[in-house]
Amino acid sequence: MNTKSTSAAGPAPRRGGLTLEIVRDVEAFHALQPFWDGLVGQMHTRSPFLRWDWMRLWWEECRQEARLAIAVLRDAEGVPQAIAPLMLARESDPARKHLVTLTWLAGFGEAHGERLDLIVPAGREQELTPQLCRVFKLLRNECDNVRLSHLPEESPNTRHILDVLREAYSRAGILNRQTCRIINLPASWDDYEARHNSKWRNVLRRRRRAFTSEHAGTATLAGERVPLAEAMKELRVLHAMQWPSGISSFTTEASWRFHQRLAEIWVPQQRAWMPVLEADGKVIAILYGFMERDEFFQYQTGWEQSLSKISPGKLVMRWAIDCSIQRGLRVYDMLPSDYEYKRQWADGARWLLDLEAFSPTSWRAVVFHTLRSLRRWFPSRRGAEAPDVPQQEPGAAQSSAE
């Protein structure tokens, strides 16, 4: 197999076998557009966060000082067969800001993806993934460490990535393992309700009756009764009610520009849905999520806190799940963070991995790892004077349902 690095999307050599190319500039990145989503649609992993629109808009709005390092496997005709969406960047974490990190494209910063992976057609991972993973060896001297967050544990690519990191880097392994609660969707809402106890069913039904009879409530989707632009404005206001201290990165300026642009493209295409609840003549709850083939991904929500007695957050989830069932979807994924309300609604789970490895040639990596080891060692020696405090599970900032 041949290898080349390019700053332009030139033709691949006309010869047998596959050629590994490293795309480093925007023109070459854009030249991949005609092939990108076709390959994503063939993957074993289902993820809207790997789609072309997400990657392109993230690069335009959120990249800061990141540099492209996208690996592409091309056939003898120059047609991409697999893609490793990678970049070289620095994290915002003060402890890591001095490290040049090889990571997923859109893997850091605002509006980062929640399920990221190598783009390899299902059934060809054994053939293509080891060849694609050569990029980690080729870029080893350009980075201090590798950080691949939110890699689906069930992906056929996972073991191949771990193998090459353990071979070419030091201290390679799984840094974090995060749970994503999922609902395996049945054929009808009645079937879904039947999974829960009578108390759960009765409380939800009582709140829905109050919503419709006492508040003249209606359920719809953004773009129907409520124009998309208005729905987005309402979502930002309602979401901010759950984060009065400004913790959520969802409504920061760069992230918000990203999502406004994404929604303008994806809502008309039915790739993004925004289930909306109206009551007493105003919007009281909105859920924002994405559809990828036969799965729905709940991304963010917002609701009117003054109506907490009827639980608009739960009611808009009910509506989103019902919409997913009506469209014949198979899975409803609530993404990372393991709040209690997710456990109550879900009947299954799957896992996302954060992989980490360090370049053996980087002195900055040695210093970072040494200091981190010391920080972990000293608290354990203080015993009762400094008891261990469980850390919050990493993941996207998402508000819990009321």
DAFENTA-V861279 format. One record per pair of residues at least 12 apart in sequence whose C-alpha atoms are under 10 Angstrom apart, sorted by sequence separation. I is the first residue (numbers start at 0). J is the second residue. D is the distance in whole Angstrom. If there is no record, write none. Layout:
i={I:I}
j={J:J}
d={D:D}
//
This chain:
i={8:38:39:70:71:87:88:89:90:103:104:119:161:238:273:274:275:286:287:288:300:302:319:333:1:8:36:37:69:70:71:87:88:89:103:118:147:272:273:274:286:287:302:332:0:1:7:8:35:36:37:69:70:86:87:88:103:117:235:236:272:273:274:285:286:287:301:331:334:335:0:1:2:3:4:5:6:7:8:35:36:68:69:70:86:87:88:117:235:272:273:285:286:300:332:333:334:335:0:1:2:3:4:5:6:7:8:35:36:68:69:70:85:86:87:88:90:91:92:234:235:271:272:273:284:285:286:300:332:334:335:0:1:2:3:4:5:6:7:8:34:35:67:68:69:85:86:87:90:91:271:272:284:285:330:332:334:0:1:2:3:4:5:6:7:8:9:32:33:67:68:69:84:85:86:88:89:90:270:271:272:283:284:285:0:1:2:3:4:5:6:7:8:32:66:67:68:84:85:86:88:89:145:270:271:283:284:297:6:7:8:31:32:66:67:68:83:84:85:86:88:235:269:270:271:282:283:284:6:7:8:9:65:66:67:83:84:85:86:266:269:270:282:283:5:6:8:29:65:66:84:266:269:270:281:283:284:297:7:8:32:64:65:66:145:266:272:283:297:62:64:65:132:144:152:231:265:271:272:273:295:320:63:64:65:135:139:143:144:146:148:151:152:262:265:270:271:272:295:29:62:63:144:145:147:148:149:150:151:262:271:273:274:275:276:284:285:286:28:128:129:132:133:136:144:146:147:148:149:150:231:232:262:271:273:275:284:285:295:313:317:128:131:132:135:136:139:146:148:149:151:231:278:283:284:295:316:127:128:129:130:131:132:134:135:139:148:283:284:285:286:294:25:54:124:125:128:129:132:133:136:137:284:285:286:293:84:85:116:124:125:128:129:132:133:136:228:231:284:285:288:313:84:85:115:116:123:124:128:132:135:136:227:231:283:284:286:287:25:68:83:84:115:116:117:121:122:129:135:278:286:290:293:294:295:25:65:67:68:69:82:83:84:101:114:115:116:121:125:129:133:228:277:285:293:294:295:296:297:298:299:49:65:66:68:69:82:83:113:114:115:116:121:124:227:228:276:293:294:295:296:297:298:299:65:67:68:81:82:83:112:113:114:115:119:227:276:292:293:294:295:296:297:298:67:81:82:101:111:112:113:114:117:119:291:292:293:294:295:296:297:298:66:80:81:82:101:111:113:116:117:118:276:290:292:293:294:295:296:28:42:65:80:81:107:115:116:117:227:234:275:276:27:28:31:65:80:101:102:106:107:116:117:227:275:290:353:25:28:38:100:101:106:107:116:234:274:275:290:24:25:27:38:39:62:65:81:99:100:101:102:103:106:231:233:273:274:276:23:24:38:39:62:80:81:99:100:101:102:103:104:106:117:230:274:275:289:351:23:24:34:35:38:61:62:98:99:100:101:102:103:116:222:230:274:275:288:22:23:24:34:35:62:63:82:83:98:99:100:101:102:103:221:222:230:237:274:288:21:22:23:33:34:35:58:61:62:81:82:97:98:99:100:101:102:103:220:221:227:237:238:273:274:21:22:23:31:34:35:57:58:61:62:70:71:72:80:81:98:100:103:237:238:272:20:21:22:31:34:57:61:83:233:234:237:238:274:20:21:22:55:56:57:60:61:81:82:83:85:95:233:234:249:20:21:54:55:57:60:61:81:82:85:221:222:225:233:234:235:249:272:19:20:21:31:54:57:80:83:87:221:222:224:225:233:234:272:19:20:53:54:57:83:220:221:222:223:225:230:233:234:18:19:20:57:89:220:221:222:224:229:234:17:18:19:49:56:57:87:88:219:220:221:230:231:17:18:19:49:57:72:87:219:220:221:230:336:337:16:17:18:28:49:72:87:90:218:219:220:225:231:336:337:16:17:18:48:53:54:87:218:219:225:335:336:337:16:17:48:53:54:72:87:217:218:219:335:336:341:15:16:17:18:20:53:72:217:218:241:242:335:336:338:340:341:14:15:17:18:19:71:216:217:218:241:334:335:336:337:338:339:340:6:11:12:13:14:15:17:18:21:70:216:217:238:239:240:241:334:335:336:338:339:340:11:12:13:14:17:18:19:20:21:22:23:48:70:85:215:216:217:238:239:240:241:335:336:337:338:5:10:11:12:13:14:17:19:22:23:48:49:70:71:214:215:216:217:237:238:239:240:241:334:336:4:11:12:13:21:22:48:49:70:214:215:216:218:221:235:237:238:240:333:4:10:11:12:47:48:49:69:70:213:214:215:216:217:220:221:234:235:236:237:238:4:10:11:46:47:48:49:68:210:211:212:213:214:216:218:219:220:221:234:235:236:237:3:10:11:46:47:48:49:210:211:216:218:234:236:237:2:3:9:10:11:46:47:48:49:50:210:211:233:234:2:8:45:46:49:210:233:2:44:45:46:68:1:44:45:0:1:44:44:42:44:42:43:44:42:43:44:39:41:42:43:44:39:40:41:42:43:39:40:41:42:43:38:39:40:41:42:43:38:39:40:41:42:43:36:38:39:42:35:37:38:316:315:312:313:314:312:313:312:313:311:312:310:311:310:214:309:308:307:214:210:218:219:299:218:298:299:300:301:304:210:220:298:299:300:301:302:209:210:219:220:298:299:300:301:302:209:210:218:219:297:299:300:208:210:218:206:207:220:206:207:219:205:206:207:210:46:206:44:45:203:207:44:202:203:206:207:44:202:206:44:45:17:43:44:184:203:204:207:19:20:43:44:183:203:18:19:42:43:44:182:17:18:19:21:42:43:181:182:17:19:20:181:203:19:181:21:181:21:188:191:0:188:191:2:2:188:189:4:187:188:191:187:188:2:188:184:187:188:111:184:187:188:109:110:111:182:185:186:187:109:110:184:185:186:108:109:110:184:185:186:187:109:110:183:186:109:185:186:109:110:111:184:185:186:109:110:184:185:199:108:109:110:183:184:185:199:108:109:110:183:184:249:110:182:183:184:248:249:109:110:182:183:195:247:248:249:181:182:183:195:247:248:181:182:194:246:247:180:181:182:194:195:246:247:180:181:192:194:179:180:181:191:179:180:242:178:179:180:191:242:178:179:180:241:242:177:178:179:180:241:177:178:179:180:240:241:176:177:178:182:238:239:241:177:181:182:238:241:180:181:184:179:180:182:183:184:179:180:181:182:183:180:181:182:183:180:181:182:183:179:180:181:182:180:181:179:180:181:179:180:178:179:180:178:179:177:178:179:177:178:176:177:178:176:177:175:176:177:175:176:174:175:176:173:174:175:172:173:174:175:172:173:174:172:173:174:113:171:172:173:171:172:113:149:170:171:172:149:169:170:171:168:169:170:171:168:169:170:167:168:169:170:164:165:167:168:169:61:62:164:165:167:168:169:60:61:164:165:167:168:60:61:161:164:59:60:160:161:164:60:61:157:161:169:57:60:61:153:169:57:60:152:153:154:157:59:60:151:152:153:170:57:58:151:152:153:56:57:60:150:151:152:56:57:149:150:151:152:55:56:149:150:151:148:149:150:53:56:57:148:149:150:53:56:147:148:149:147:148:53:146:147:148:52:53:146:147:52:145:146:147:145:146:144:145:146:52:53:144:145:52:143:144:145:143:144:178:142:143:144:177:178:179:142:143:176:177:178:141:143:144:175:176:177:139:140:142:143:175:139:140:141:142:143:144:175:114:138:139:140:141:143:144:113:114:139:140:142:143:113:136:139:142:143:47:47:143:114:115:114:115:113:114:47:48:50:47:46:47:48:46:47:45:46:47:149:45:46:148:44:45:47:45:46:47:45:46:47:45:46:40:45:39:40:102:102:101:100:101:100:101:100:100:99:98:99:98:99:97:98:97:95:95:98:97:95:94:94:94:113:113:112:111:110:109}
j={20:50:51:82:83:99:100:101:102:115:116:131:173:250:285:286:287:298:299:300:312:314:331:345:14:21:49:50:82:83:84:100:101:102:116:131:160:285:286:287:299:300:315:345:14:15:21:22:49:50:51:83:84:100:101:102:117:131:249:250:286:287:288:299:300:301:315:345:348:349:15:16:17:18:19:20:21:22:23:50:51:83:84:85:101:102:103:132:250:287:288:300:301:315:347:348:349:350:16:17:18:19:20:21:22:23:24:51:52:84:85:86:101:102:103:104:106:107:108:250:251:287:288:289:300:301:302:316:348:350:351:17:18:19:20:21:22:23:24:25:51:52:84:85:86:102:103:104:107:108:288:289:301:302:347:349:351:18:19:20:21:22:23:24:25:26:27:50:51:85:86:87:102:103:104:106:107:108:288:289:290:301:302:303:19:20:21:22:23:24:25:26:27:51:85:86:87:103:104:105:107:108:164:289:290:302:303:316:26:27:28:51:52:86:87:88:103:104:105:106:108:255:289:290:291:302:303:304:27:28:29:30:86:87:88:104:105:106:107:287:290:291:303:304:27:28:30:51:87:88:106:288:291:292:303:305:306:319:30:31:55:87:88:89:168:289:295:306:320:86:88:89:156:168:176:255:289:295:296:297:319:344:88:89:90:160:164:168:169:171:173:176:177:287:290:295:296:297:320:55:88:89:170:171:173:174:175:176:177:288:297:299:300:301:302:310:311:312:55:155:156:159:160:163:171:173:174:175:176:177:258:259:289:298:300:302:311:312:322:340:344:156:159:160:163:164:167:174:176:177:179:259:306:311:312:323:344:156:157:158:159:160:161:163:164:168:177:312:313:314:315:323:55:84:154:155:158:159:162:163:166:167:314:315:316:323:115:116:147:155:156:159:160:163:164:167:259:262:315:316:319:344:116:117:147:148:155:156:160:164:167:168:259:263:315:316:318:319:58:101:116:117:148:149:150:154:155:162:168:311:319:323:326:327:328:59:99:101:102:103:116:117:118:135:148:149:150:155:159:163:167:262:311:319:327:328:329:330:331:332:333:84:100:101:103:104:117:118:148:149:150:151:156:159:262:263:311:328:329:330:331:332:333:334:101:103:104:117:118:119:148:149:150:151:155:263:312:328:329:330:331:332:333:334:104:118:119:138:148:149:150:151:154:156:328:329:330:331:332:333:334:335:104:118:119:120:139:149:151:154:155:156:314:328:330:331:332:333:334:67:81:104:119:120:146:154:155:156:266:273:314:315:67:68:71:105:120:141:142:146:147:156:157:267:315:330:393:66:69:79:141:142:147:148:157:275:315:316:331:66:67:69:80:81:104:107:123:141:142:143:144:145:148:273:275:315:316:318:66:67:81:82:105:123:124:142:143:144:145:146:147:149:160:273:317:318:332:394:67:68:78:79:82:105:106:142:143:144:145:146:147:160:266:274:318:319:332:67:68:69:79:80:107:108:127:128:143:144:145:146:147:148:266:267:275:282:319:333:67:68:69:79:80:81:104:107:108:127:128:143:144:145:146:147:148:149:266:267:273:283:284:319:320:68:69:70:78:81:82:104:105:108:109:117:118:119:127:128:145:147:150:284:285:319:68:69:70:79:82:105:109:131:281:282:285:286:322:69:70:71:104:105:106:109:110:130:131:132:134:144:282:283:298:70:71:104:105:107:110:111:131:132:135:271:272:275:283:284:285:299:322:70:71:72:82:105:108:131:134:138:272:273:275:276:284:285:323:71:72:105:106:109:135:272:273:274:275:277:282:285:286:71:72:73:110:142:273:274:275:277:282:287:71:72:73:103:110:111:141:142:273:274:275:284:285:72:73:74:104:112:127:142:274:275:276:285:391:392:72:73:74:84:105:128:143:146:274:275:276:281:287:392:393:73:74:75:105:110:111:144:275:276:282:392:393:394:74:75:106:111:112:130:145:275:276:277:393:394:399:74:75:76:77:79:112:131:276:277:300:301:394:395:397:399:400:74:75:77:78:79:131:276:277:278:301:394:395:396:397:398:399:400:67:72:73:74:75:76:78:79:82:131:277:278:299:300:301:302:395:396:397:399:400:401:73:74:75:76:79:80:81:82:83:84:85:110:132:147:277:278:279:300:301:302:303:397:398:399:400:68:73:74:75:76:77:80:82:85:86:111:112:133:134:277:278:279:280:300:301:302:303:304:397:399:68:75:76:77:85:86:112:113:134:278:279:280:282:285:299:301:302:304:397:69:75:76:77:112:113:114:134:135:278:279:280:281:282:285:286:299:300:301:302:303:70:76:77:112:113:114:115:134:276:277:278:279:280:282:284:285:286:287:300:301:302:303:70:77:78:113:114:115:116:277:278:283:285:301:303:304:70:71:77:78:79:114:115:116:117:118:278:279:301:302:71:77:114:115:118:279:302:72:114:115:116:138:72:115:116:72:73:116:117:116:118:117:118:119:118:119:120:116:118:119:120:121:117:118:119:120:121:118:119:120:121:122:118:119:120:121:122:123:119:120:121:122:123:124:118:120:121:124:118:120:121:400:400:398:399:400:399:400:400:401:400:401:400:401:401:306:401:401:401:309:306:314:315:395:315:395:396:397:398:401:308:318:396:397:398:399:400:308:309:318:319:397:398:399:400:401:309:310:318:319:397:399:400:309:311:319:308:309:322:309:310:322:309:310:311:314:151:311:150:151:309:313:151:309:310:313:314:152:310:314:153:154:127:153:154:294:313:314:317:130:131:154:155:294:314:130:131:154:155:156:294:130:131:132:134:155:156:294:295:131:133:134:295:317:134:296:137:297:138:317:320:130:318:321:133:134:320:321:137:320:321:324:321:322:137:323:320:323:324:248:321:324:325:247:248:249:320:323:324:325:248:249:323:324:325:248:249:250:324:325:326:327:250:251:324:327:251:327:328:252:253:254:327:328:329:253:254:328:329:343:253:254:255:328:329:330:344:254:255:256:329:330:395:257:329:330:331:395:396:257:258:330:331:343:395:396:397:330:331:332:344:396:397:331:332:344:396:397:331:332:333:345:346:397:398:332:333:344:346:332:333:334:344:333:334:396:333:334:335:346:397:334:335:336:397:398:334:335:336:337:398:335:336:337:338:398:399:335:336:337:341:397:398:400:337:341:342:398:401:341:342:345:341:342:344:345:346:342:343:344:345:346:344:345:346:347:345:346:347:348:345:346:347:348:347:348:347:348:349:348:349:348:349:350:349:350:349:350:351:350:351:350:351:352:351:352:351:352:353:352:353:352:353:354:352:353:354:352:353:354:355:353:354:355:354:355:356:296:354:355:356:355:356:298:334:355:356:357:335:355:356:357:355:356:357:358:356:357:358:356:357:358:359:354:355:357:358:359:252:253:355:356:358:359:360:252:253:356:357:359:360:253:254:354:357:253:254:354:355:358:255:256:352:356:364:253:256:257:349:365:254:257:349:350:351:354:257:258:349:350:351:368:256:257:350:351:352:256:257:260:350:351:352:257:258:350:351:352:353:257:258:351:352:353:351:352:353:257:260:261:352:353:354:258:261:352:353:354:353:354:260:353:354:355:260:261:354:355:261:354:355:356:355:356:355:356:357:264:265:356:357:265:356:357:358:357:358:392:357:358:359:392:393:394:358:359:392:393:394:358:360:361:392:393:394:357:358:360:361:393:358:359:360:361:362:363:394:334:358:359:360:361:363:364:334:335:360:361:363:364:335:358:361:364:365:270:271:367:350:351:351:352:351:352:288:289:291:289:289:290:291:290:291:290:291:292:394:291:292:394:291:292:294:293:294:295:294:295:296:295:296:291:296:291:292:354:355:355:355:356:356:357:357:358:361:361:363:363:364:363:364:364:363:364:367:367:367:367:370:371:394:395:395:395:395:395}
d={10:9:9:6:6:6:5:9:10:7:10:9:9:8:6:5:9:8:5:9:7:10:9:8:10:10:8:9:7:5:9:5:7:9:8:10:10:10:5:7:6:6:9:9:10:10:10:8:9:6:10:6:7:8:5:7:9:8:8:9:8:5:9:9:4:9:9:9:10:10:9:8:9:8:8:7:8:7:10:7:6:9:5:7:6:6:9:9:6:6:7:6:7:9:10:9:9:8:6:7:6:6:5:6:6:8:9:6:9:8:5:10:7:6:9:9:10:8:10:10:10:7:6:9:7:6:9:9:9:9:8:6:5:5:5:5:6:5:7:10:9:10:9:5:7:6:6:8:7:7:6:6:6:6:10:9:9:6:6:6:7:7:6:5:8:7:8:10:9:7:5:10:9:4:5:10:8:7:9:4:7:8:4:9:7:8:8:9:8:8:8:6:4:7:9:4:7:6:5:8:8:9:8:6:6:5:6:9:8:5:8:9:9:5:6:10:8:5:8:9:10:8:8:5:9:8:5:9:7:9:9:10:7:5:9:9:9:9:10:10:7:7:8:9:8:9:6:9:6:6:10:10:10:9:10:9:10:9:9:8:9:9:4:10:9:9:9:8:10:10:7:7:9:8:9:9:8:9:10:10:9:10:9:8:10:9:10:10:9:10:10:10:10:9:10:9:9:9:9:8:9:9:10:9:9:9:9:9:10:10:10:10:10:10:9:10:9:8:9:9:9:7:10:8:10:10:10:8:9:10:9:9:10:10:9:10:6:8:10:9:9:6:10:6:7:8:8:9:10:8:10:7:10:7:6:7:9:10:10:10:10:9:10:10:7:8:10:9:9:10:7:8:10:9:10:8:10:6:9:8:9:10:8:7:7:9:9:10:9:7:8:7:8:7:10:6:8:8:6:9:9:10:8:9:8:9:10:6:8:9:8:8:9:10:9:9:9:9:9:8:8:7:7:8:9:10:9:9:9:10:7:9:9:9:7:10:9:10:9:9:10:5:8:8:8:6:6:8:9:8:10:9:10:10:7:6:8:8:7:9:9:8:10:10:9:8:6:6:8:5:5:7:10:9:8:8:8:5:6:6:6:6:7:10:10:10:8:8:5:8:9:6:6:7:9:8:10:8:5:5:5:5:5:7:8:6:7:8:10:8:8:6:9:8:9:9:7:6:6:6:7:10:9:9:5:10:9:10:9:8:10:9:8:9:10:9:7:9:7:8:10:9:7:7:10:10:10:7:8:9:10:6:10:10:9:10:8:8:10:9:10:8:9:9:7:10:10:10:8:9:9:6:7:9:8:9:7:10:9:8:8:10:8:9:9:10:9:8:6:8:9:9:7:9:10:10:8:9:7:6:7:9:8:10:9:5:6:6:6:8:10:8:9:8:10:8:10:10:5:8:8:8:8:8:10:8:5:5:5:5:6:10:8:10:7:9:10:7:5:9:7:10:9:9:10:9:6:7:5:6:5:8:8:8:8:9:6:9:9:6:7:10:9:9:8:9:8:7:9:9:7:9:6:8:8:9:10:10:9:8:9:8:10:6:5:9:9:10:8:9:7:7:9:10:10:10:8:8:10:9:10:7:9:9:10:5:6:8:10:6:6:7:10:9:8:9:8:8:5:7:10:9:10:9:7:10:7:8:9:10:7:9:10:6:6:7:9:10:9:9:7:10:10:10:10:8:9:8:10:8:9:7:5:9:9:6:9:10:8:9:7:9:9:10:8:6:10:6:6:8:10:8:10:7:5:10:10:9:8:8:8:8:5:8:7:10:6:6:10:10:10:8:10:6:7:10:10:8:8:9:9:4:6:10:9:6:5:9:9:9:8:7:6:5:10:8:9:8:10:6:6:10:9:10:10:10:7:5:8:10:9:7:10:9:5:8:8:9:9:10:6:6:9:9:7:9:6:6:10:9:9:8:9:8:5:8:8:6:8:8:6:9:8:10:8:6:6:6:9:10:5:7:9:7:8:8:5:9:10:10:7:7:5:9:7:9:6:8:10:9:8:6:10:10:9:9:5:9:10:9:10:7:5:7:8:10:7:8:8:9:7:6:9:8:7:9:5:8:9:10:10:10:9:10:10:10:9:9:8:4:9:6:7:8:9:9:10:9:9:10:10:8:7:6:10:9:10:9:9:8:8:9:9:9:6:7:9:8:4:9:8:8:9:9:9:7:8:8:10:10:5:9:6:5:6:8:10:9:10:4:7:7:10:10:10:7:7:9:7:8:9:9:9:5:8:9:10:9:10:9:9:8:5:9:9:8:5:9:9:6:6:9:9:10:10:9:9:9:10:10:9:10:7:8:9:6:10:6:8:8:8:7:8:9:8:9:10:6:9:8:10:10:9:9:10:6:9:9:9:10:7:10:8:8:10:10:8:7:8:9:9:9:8:9:9:8:10:9:10:10:10:8:9:10:9:9:9:9:7:8:9:10:9:6:7:8:9:9:8:5:5:6:10:5:5:8:7:8:8:6:9:10:7:7:9:9:9:9:9:6:10:9:9:9:9:9:10:10:10:10:9:6:5:7:9:6:8:8:6:10:10:9:7:10:10:9:10:10:8:9:9:8:8:9:10:10:10:6:7:10:9:9:7:9:9:8:8:9:9:9:7:9:7:10:10:10:9:9:8:10:8:7:9:5:9:10:8:7:9:9:10:9:10:10:9:10:8:9:9:9:7:10:10:8:8:10:9:9:6:9:8:9:9:8:9:7:8:10:8:9:7:9:8:9:10:9:10:10:8:10:9:10:10:10:8:9:10:9:8:9:9:10:10:9:9:8:10:9:9:9:8:10:10:10:6:9:8:9:9:10:8:10:7:10:9:6:9:10:8:10:9:10:6:7:6:7:8:7:8:9:7:10:6:10:10:9:9:9:10:7:8:9:9:9:8:9:8:9:9:7:5:7:8:9:10:5:8:9:5:9:10:9:9:10:6:6:9:7:8:5:7:9:8:9:8:6:7:9:9:7:9:7:5:9:9:6:10:6:6:10:8:7:9:4:8:10:10:10:9:6:6:10:9:7:6:8:10:6:7:10:10:5:8:10:9:8:5:8:9:8:9:6:7:7:6:6:7:7:9:10:8:10:7:7:9:10:10:9:8:8:10:8:9:6:9:10:9:7:7:8:9:10:10:8:5:7:9:5:5:7:6:6:6:10:10:8:5:8:6:5:9:4:7:5:7:6:5:9:6:6:9:5:7:6:6:7:5:9:6:6:8:5:8:6:6:7:5:9:7:5:7:10:6:6:9:9:5:6:6:6:9:10:7:6:9:6:7:9:10:8:4:10:9:9:5:7:10:6:6:10:6:5:9:9:6:6:9:9:10:9:5:6:10:10:8:8:8:6:10:9:6:6:10:8:9:6:7:8:9:10:8:9:9:10:9:9:9:9:10:9:7:8:8:10:9:6:8:8:10:10:8:10:8:6:8:9:10:10:6:5:10:9:7:10:8:5:6:6:9:9:5:6:10:10:9:5:5:9:8:5:6:9:8:10:6:6:8:9:7:8:4:8:6:6:10:7:5:8:9:7:6:7:7:8:5:9:5:7:7:5:9:8:10:6:6:9:9:4:8:6:5:9:8:5:9:7:10:10:7:8:9:7:9:9:8:8:9:9:7:9:7:9:5:8:6:9:10:8:8:9:10:9:10:8:7:9:7:7:7:9:8:8:10:5:8:10:9:9:9:8:9:10:10:9:7:10:9:10:10:9:9:7:9:7:9:9:5:9:6:9:9:6:9:9:10:7:10:8:9:9:7:9:8:10:9:9:10:10:8:10:10:10:10:10:10:10:9:10:10:9:9:7:9:8:7:9:10:10:8:9:8:8:10:9:8:8:9:9:9:10}
//
